[in-house]
Amino acid sequence: MAVESYSPLDSFYMTVITVSTVGFKEVHPLSEEGKVFTAFLIIISFGTFAYAVSSLSRYLITGEIKYYYKNFKVHQEIKKLTGHVIVCGFGRNGQEAVKSLEAYNKKVVIIEKDESAMETLQNNGKLYIEGDATNEDVLLKGGLDKASALVTTLPKDSENVFVVLTAREMNHDLRIISRATASSSNRKLKIAGANNVIMPDKVGGAHMASLVVTPDIYEFLERISMTGQDDINLEELDFKNIPDDYHNDSIKELKKHFSSNCLIIGYKGSDGQFVVNPSDDTKIVPHSKLFVLGTPDQLSELKQELKI
């Protein structure tokens, strides 16, 4: 318009046929200035087109479109979850926690901000959220409001305290387990709202000492904590999951209704007290739990017989 004094319509028409390289005849003969302007317009438009093609090719070749599509699918799956477990941090402790939870068929959502871990999580088909676990919005994306438990294994105790405090405020019924490095953090995490605090160094040291003092007992207990068809598992039966027909019955009455060889080795009363090897007269009352020992097949049979 400014160079050749074309009307807006003529200018638009000339720009379209130039950029598209259709090559129709000019509306009006071009002046020297018009030819220079047209040459620069062709160079710029071609450069823009080449950049667009290369960008699209990069998305297709490097799989970025596939990455974003997978990411979208993961977020949609997370939105459907209820009663799942959120694991904050996918370091060594976090990986072991996820492995054990999945062995018990628990749905797990991992929150991790380290970009280098994203490819591993995606390739292994994990449900994950990329972001900072101390951020409320990130926790909500992980379905915190519908989760049953949260495990935070971040490397810094201060970060774990913040996650616990935030999660407890957002979900009062959530079970929270936190990792701690310093013994002084134990009390802080409990005040913040953690149900349990685990110190890996302390636990590891105690286990090594147990292997020296009582090696067979430790190996037996370790075997109980593992999963597999040939291993012994320890299962807890919560009062609320036991059929109403057995509520307030004694353990003796309950045993009449199952034929599996499971052993009831522990009981947690409504007052929070634990009883080892409870007597047959012990009543199954509200807020109580039974701890049952058996093989995976025996425990599965027990659940079928009690319709749990």
Contacts in CASP RR format, 6 or more apart in sequence:
PFRMAT RR
TARGET T0000
AUTHOR 0000-0000-0000
METHOD contacts of the structure
MODEL  1
MAVESYSPLDSFYMTVITVSTVGFKEVHPLSEEGKVFTAFLIIISFGTFA
YAVSSLSRYLITGEIKYYYKNFKVHQEIKKLTGHVIVCGFGRNGQEAVKS
LEAYNKKVVIIEKDESAMETLQNNGKLYIEGDATNEDVLLKGGLDKASAL
VTTLPKDSENVFVVLTAREMNHDLRIISRATASSSNRKLKIAGANNVIMP
DKVGGAHMASLVVTPDIYEFLERISMTGQDDINLEELDFKNIPDDYHNDS
IKELKKHFSSNCLIIGYKGSDGQFVVNPSDDTKIVPHSKLFVLGTPDQLS
ELKQELKI
1 7 0 8 1.000
1 8 0 8 1.000
1 11 0 8 1.000
3 31 0 8 1.000
3 33 0 8 1.000
3 34 0 8 1.000
3 37 0 8 1.000
4 11 0 8 1.000
4 28 0 8 1.000
4 30 0 8 1.000
4 31 0 8 1.000
4 33 0 8 1.000
4 34 0 8 1.000
6 14 0 8 1.000
6 27 0 8 1.000
6 28 0 8 1.000
10 27 0 8 1.000
10 28 0 8 1.000
13 27 0 8 1.000
14 26 0 8 1.000
14 27 0 8 1.000
15 41 0 8 1.000
16 22 0 8 1.000
17 23 0 8 1.000
17 24 0 8 1.000
18 38 0 8 1.000
18 41 0 8 1.000
18 42 0 8 1.000
18 45 0 8 1.000
19 41 0 8 1.000
19 42 0 8 1.000
19 45 0 8 1.000
21 42 0 8 1.000
30 38 0 8 1.000
58 64 0 8 1.000
59 65 0 8 1.000
67 122 0 8 1.000
70 122 0 8 1.000
71 122 0 8 1.000
71 130 0 8 1.000
74 127 0 8 1.000
74 128 0 8 1.000
75 129 0 8 1.000
75 141 0 8 1.000
77 127 0 8 1.000
78 109 0 8 1.000
78 127 0 8 1.000
78 129 0 8 1.000
78 141 0 8 1.000
78 142 0 8 1.000
78 143 0 8 1.000
79 143 0 8 1.000
81 107 0 8 1.000
81 109 0 8 1.000
81 127 0 8 1.000
81 143 0 8 1.000
81 146 0 8 1.000
81 147 0 8 1.000
82 146 0 8 1.000
83 107 0 8 1.000
83 146 0 8 1.000
83 147 0 8 1.000
83 148 0 8 1.000
84 106 0 8 1.000
84 107 0 8 1.000
84 108 0 8 1.000
84 109 0 8 1.000
84 143 0 8 1.000
84 146 0 8 1.000
84 147 0 8 1.000
84 148 0 8 1.000
85 101 0 8 1.000
85 106 0 8 1.000
85 107 0 8 1.000
85 108 0 8 1.000
85 109 0 8 1.000
85 147 0 8 1.000
85 148 0 8 1.000
85 149 0 8 1.000
85 150 0 8 1.000
85 151 0 8 1.000
86 108 0 8 1.000
86 109 0 8 1.000
86 110 0 8 1.000
86 111 0 8 1.000
86 139 0 8 1.000
86 142 0 8 1.000
86 143 0 8 1.000
86 144 0 8 1.000
86 147 0 8 1.000
86 149 0 8 1.000
86 150 0 8 1.000
86 151 0 8 1.000
87 94 0 8 1.000
87 97 0 8 1.000
87 98 0 8 1.000
87 101 0 8 1.000
87 108 0 8 1.000
87 109 0 8 1.000
87 110 0 8 1.000
87 111 0 8 1.000
87 150 0 8 1.000
87 151 0 8 1.000
87 152 0 8 1.000
87 153 0 8 1.000
88 111 0 8 1.000
88 133 0 8 1.000
88 150 0 8 1.000
88 151 0 8 1.000
88 152 0 8 1.000
88 153 0 8 1.000
88 154 0 8 1.000
88 163 0 8 1.000
89 110 0 8 1.000
89 111 0 8 1.000
89 112 0 8 1.000
89 133 0 8 1.000
89 152 0 8 1.000
89 153 0 8 1.000
89 154 0 8 1.000
90 98 0 8 1.000
90 110 0 8 1.000
90 112 0 8 1.000
90 114 0 8 1.000
90 117 0 8 1.000
90 120 0 8 1.000
90 121 0 8 1.000
90 128 0 8 1.000
91 117 0 8 1.000
91 153 0 8 1.000
93 153 0 8 1.000
93 179 0 8 1.000
93 200 0 8 1.000
94 110 0 8 1.000
94 151 0 8 1.000
94 153 0 8 1.000
97 151 0 8 1.000
97 153 0 8 1.000
98 108 0 8 1.000
98 110 0 8 1.000
98 126 0 8 1.000
100 227 0 8 1.000
101 108 0 8 1.000
101 151 0 8 1.000
102 108 0 8 1.000
103 227 0 8 1.000
103 228 0 8 1.000
104 227 0 8 1.000
107 127 0 8 1.000
108 126 0 8 1.000
108 127 0 8 1.000
109 127 0 8 1.000
109 128 0 8 1.000
109 129 0 8 1.000
109 142 0 8 1.000
109 143 0 8 1.000
109 147 0 8 1.000
110 121 0 8 1.000
110 126 0 8 1.000
110 127 0 8 1.000
110 128 0 8 1.000
110 129 0 8 1.000
111 128 0 8 1.000
111 129 0 8 1.000
111 131 0 8 1.000
111 133 0 8 1.000
111 138 0 8 1.000
111 139 0 8 1.000
111 142 0 8 1.000
112 118 0 8 1.000
112 121 0 8 1.000
112 128 0 8 1.000
112 129 0 8 1.000
112 130 0 8 1.000
112 131 0 8 1.000
113 130 0 8 1.000
113 131 0 8 1.000
113 132 0 8 1.000
113 133 0 8 1.000
115 130 0 8 1.000
118 128 0 8 1.000
118 130 0 8 1.000
121 128 0 8 1.000
122 128 0 8 1.000
129 138 0 8 1.000
129 141 0 8 1.000
129 142 0 8 1.000
131 138 0 8 1.000
132 138 0 8 1.000
133 139 0 8 1.000
133 152 0 8 1.000
133 154 0 8 1.000
133 159 0 8 1.000
133 163 0 8 1.000
134 159 0 8 1.000
134 162 0 8 1.000
134 163 0 8 1.000
134 166 0 8 1.000
136 166 0 8 1.000
136 170 0 8 1.000
139 163 0 8 1.000
139 166 0 8 1.000
139 167 0 8 1.000
139 170 0 8 1.000
140 170 0 8 1.000
144 150 0 8 1.000
144 167 0 8 1.000
144 170 0 8 1.000
144 171 0 8 1.000
144 174 0 8 1.000
145 170 0 8 1.000
145 171 0 8 1.000
147 171 0 8 1.000
147 174 0 8 1.000
148 174 0 8 1.000
148 175 0 8 1.000
149 174 0 8 1.000
149 175 0 8 1.000
149 176 0 8 1.000
149 177 0 8 1.000
150 163 0 8 1.000
150 167 0 8 1.000
150 174 0 8 1.000
150 175 0 8 1.000
150 176 0 8 1.000
150 177 0 8 1.000
151 176 0 8 1.000
151 177 0 8 1.000
151 178 0 8 1.000
152 159 0 8 1.000
152 160 0 8 1.000
152 163 0 8 1.000
152 164 0 8 1.000
152 167 0 8 1.000
152 176 0 8 1.000
152 177 0 8 1.000
152 178 0 8 1.000
152 179 0 8 1.000
153 160 0 8 1.000
153 179 0 8 1.000
154 160 0 8 1.000
154 163 0 8 1.000
154 179 0 8 1.000
155 181 0 8 1.000
156 181 0 8 1.000
157 180 0 8 1.000
157 181 0 8 1.000
157 182 0 8 1.000
157 185 0 8 1.000
157 188 0 8 1.000
157 189 0 8 1.000
160 178 0 8 1.000
160 179 0 8 1.000
160 180 0 8 1.000
160 185 0 8 1.000
160 189 0 8 1.000
161 178 0 8 1.000
161 185 0 8 1.000
161 188 0 8 1.000
161 189 0 8 1.000
161 192 0 8 1.000
163 178 0 8 1.000
164 176 0 8 1.000
164 178 0 8 1.000
164 189 0 8 1.000
164 192 0 8 1.000
164 193 0 8 1.000
164 194 0 8 1.000
165 192 0 8 1.000
165 193 0 8 1.000
167 174 0 8 1.000
167 176 0 8 1.000
168 174 0 8 1.000
168 176 0 8 1.000
168 192 0 8 1.000
168 193 0 8 1.000
168 194 0 8 1.000
175 195 0 8 1.000
176 193 0 8 1.000
176 194 0 8 1.000
176 195 0 8 1.000
176 196 0 8 1.000
177 194 0 8 1.000
177 195 0 8 1.000
177 196 0 8 1.000
177 197 0 8 1.000
177 198 0 8 1.000
178 189 0 8 1.000
178 194 0 8 1.000
178 196 0 8 1.000
178 197 0 8 1.000
178 198 0 8 1.000
179 197 0 8 1.000
179 198 0 8 1.000
179 199 0 8 1.000
179 200 0 8 1.000
180 186 0 8 1.000
180 189 0 8 1.000
180 197 0 8 1.000
180 198 0 8 1.000
180 199 0 8 1.000
181 199 0 8 1.000
181 201 0 8 1.000
183 199 0 8 1.000
183 202 0 8 1.000
185 197 0 8 1.000
186 197 0 8 1.000
186 199 0 8 1.000
189 197 0 8 1.000
190 197 0 8 1.000
207 218 0 8 1.000
210 217 0 8 1.000
210 218 0 8 1.000
211 218 0 8 1.000
211 219 0 8 1.000
223 231 0 8 1.000
223 232 0 8 1.000
224 231 0 8 1.000
224 232 0 8 1.000
224 233 0 8 1.000
224 234 0 8 1.000
224 293 0 8 1.000
225 234 0 8 1.000
227 233 0 8 1.000
227 296 0 8 1.000
228 296 0 8 1.000
229 295 0 8 1.000
229 296 0 8 1.000
229 297 0 8 1.000
230 295 0 8 1.000
231 295 0 8 1.000
231 296 0 8 1.000
232 293 0 8 1.000
232 294 0 8 1.000
232 295 0 8 1.000
233 293 0 8 1.000
233 294 0 8 1.000
233 295 0 8 1.000
233 296 0 8 1.000
233 299 0 8 1.000
234 265 0 8 1.000
234 291 0 8 1.000
234 292 0 8 1.000
234 293 0 8 1.000
234 294 0 8 1.000
235 291 0 8 1.000
235 292 0 8 1.000
235 293 0 8 1.000
235 294 0 8 1.000
235 299 0 8 1.000
236 289 0 8 1.000
236 290 0 8 1.000
236 291 0 8 1.000
236 292 0 8 1.000
237 289 0 8 1.000
237 290 0 8 1.000
237 291 0 8 1.000
237 292 0 8 1.000
237 306 0 8 1.000
237 308 0 8 1.000
238 289 0 8 1.000
239 247 0 8 1.000
239 284 0 8 1.000
239 285 0 8 1.000
239 286 0 8 1.000
239 287 0 8 1.000
239 288 0 8 1.000
239 289 0 8 1.000
241 308 0 8 1.000
242 284 0 8 1.000
242 290 0 8 1.000
242 306 0 8 1.000
242 308 0 8 1.000
243 306 0 8 1.000
243 307 0 8 1.000
243 308 0 8 1.000
246 253 0 8 1.000
246 254 0 8 1.000
246 257 0 8 1.000
246 284 0 8 1.000
246 306 0 8 1.000
247 284 0 8 1.000
247 285 0 8 1.000
247 286 0 8 1.000
248 283 0 8 1.000
248 284 0 8 1.000
248 285 0 8 1.000
249 283 0 8 1.000
249 284 0 8 1.000
250 280 0 8 1.000
250 281 0 8 1.000
250 282 0 8 1.000
250 283 0 8 1.000
250 284 0 8 1.000
251 264 0 8 1.000
251 267 0 8 1.000
251 278 0 8 1.000
251 279 0 8 1.000
251 280 0 8 1.000
251 281 0 8 1.000
251 282 0 8 1.000
251 284 0 8 1.000
251 290 0 8 1.000
252 280 0 8 1.000
252 281 0 8 1.000
254 284 0 8 1.000
254 306 0 8 1.000
255 264 0 8 1.000
255 280 0 8 1.000
257 305 0 8 1.000
257 306 0 8 1.000
258 301 0 8 1.000
258 302 0 8 1.000
258 305 0 8 1.000
258 306 0 8 1.000
259 301 0 8 1.000
259 305 0 8 1.000
260 298 0 8 1.000
260 299 0 8 1.000
260 301 0 8 1.000
260 302 0 8 1.000
260 305 0 8 1.000
261 294 0 8 1.000
261 298 0 8 1.000
262 292 0 8 1.000
262 293 0 8 1.000
262 294 0 8 1.000
262 298 0 8 1.000
262 299 0 8 1.000
262 302 0 8 1.000
263 292 0 8 1.000
263 293 0 8 1.000
263 294 0 8 1.000
264 278 0 8 1.000
264 290 0 8 1.000
264 291 0 8 1.000
264 292 0 8 1.000
264 293 0 8 1.000
265 276 0 8 1.000
265 277 0 8 1.000
265 291 0 8 1.000
265 292 0 8 1.000
265 293 0 8 1.000
266 274 0 8 1.000
266 275 0 8 1.000
266 276 0 8 1.000
266 277 0 8 1.000
266 278 0 8 1.000
266 290 0 8 1.000
266 291 0 8 1.000
267 274 0 8 1.000
267 275 0 8 1.000
267 278 0 8 1.000
267 282 0 8 1.000
267 288 0 8 1.000
267 289 0 8 1.000
267 290 0 8 1.000
267 291 0 8 1.000
268 274 0 8 1.000
268 275 0 8 1.000
268 288 0 8 1.000
268 289 0 8 1.000
268 291 0 8 1.000
269 275 0 8 1.000
269 285 0 8 1.000
269 287 0 8 1.000
269 288 0 8 1.000
269 289 0 8 1.000
270 285 0 8 1.000
270 286 0 8 1.000
270 287 0 8 1.000
270 288 0 8 1.000
275 282 0 8 1.000
284 290 0 8 1.000
292 299 0 8 1.000
292 302 0 8 1.000
302 308 0 8 1.000
END
